[in-house]
Amino acid sequence: MNVFVTGLLEHFPSSAKKLFKLAGTANSNRVMRITRIKAYPDDDALITQYDPDTDEYIVFYDDGSYEEANQVDMDIDKATIALVTSQRALMTPENCDTNPILTYENRDNIFIPANSKELQRMKPGPLKSLFLEAYAVEKGNLESQVVYTLMMLPAGTRTIRSRAVFDLKWDPITGLLDKAKCRIVAQGFTQRDGIDFTATYASTPKLSSMRLFLWLITQLGMKTEEFDVKAAYLHSDLLEEIYMQPPYGMETYSDSGRVLVMKLNKSLYGLRQSGHNWMNDMFTFLREQKWTQSLSDTSIWDYKHDGITQMILFIHTDDGKFGYIPTATVGWCVKTLGV
């Protein structure tokens, strides 16, 4: 891996010069994770990592010796860093197209707000209305599931931060917009180990787990279905006492004019322990429903009646697939699963 270290602007591809400015030299012994390559017409490339907080790319020049297409760690000791204004940064909330063509092919020309502050700055139009509707739906979901309780911050406690994130989901077949999505998340990096969380482990299936599941249902001649548990983490109670600052646009004030904080009751997305809590609740529920967990793989479960396997279940976080005997109905399977 050859990294551009001279810091001379003329060594970068001409098609990229106008997009970036040099920003000094990296700190010694700093390790950066490469997440993207952007190729230019002259076959040179800039290896970039996007920072959503600053809306900038950290860029390294590559002479073509880069072989890995996926993430690679490299030492950038003394390597020059260039901060590149991203294509998205050229579109601001104020000047973005308020009624773009909503197709997957045109996604690079569609502005997606990085947070609720940018959403408020967008000009009125169909695009902003989509995100506002998604934001309202997410707030309604949190309220209906009693995810938090508004209160004054107790003395001697501290808060963690939160934010709203937005995205667009596309139909994989037609390429048309499926829906705009919003998720209000906790910023788990502001949690304190041993105070705000303890256990974080959550079972994750391997590719071999899927192969085993497919082999079993094939051998037993089963039919298959799949399911997705909506907002799965929000079904799990939170054991720790955590207070969270509301994201921008969700502030509620007390009679004295102070911002109320959210005391979390459920495992909000973004918390370090959310995956662990959901896994424990899901596994406990399945055991109560007389499901048996595989001794060799925690992601595979089976359900027997009169000693005969009726269903096999494969779980991946909040998604699942199950096989069932041909004489059973989907309705019976769903009732057995309890979903």
Secondary structure, 3 states (H helix, E strand, C coil): CCCCCCCCHHHCCHHHHCCEEEEEECCCCCEEEECEEEECCCCCEEEEEEECCCCEEEEEEECCCCCCCCCEEEECCCCEEEEEECCHHHCCCCCCCCCCCCEHHHHHHCCCCCCHHHHHHCCCCHHHHHHHHHHHHHHHHHHHCCCEEEECCCCCCCEECEEEEEEEEECCCCCEEEEEEEEEEECHHHCCECCCECCCCCCCCCHHHHHHHHHHHHHCCCEEEEEECCCHHHHCECCCCCEECCCCCCCCECCCCCECEEEECECCCCCCCHHHHHHHHHHHHHHHCCCEECCCCCCEEEEEECCEEEEEEEEECCEEEEEECCCCCHHHHHHHHCC
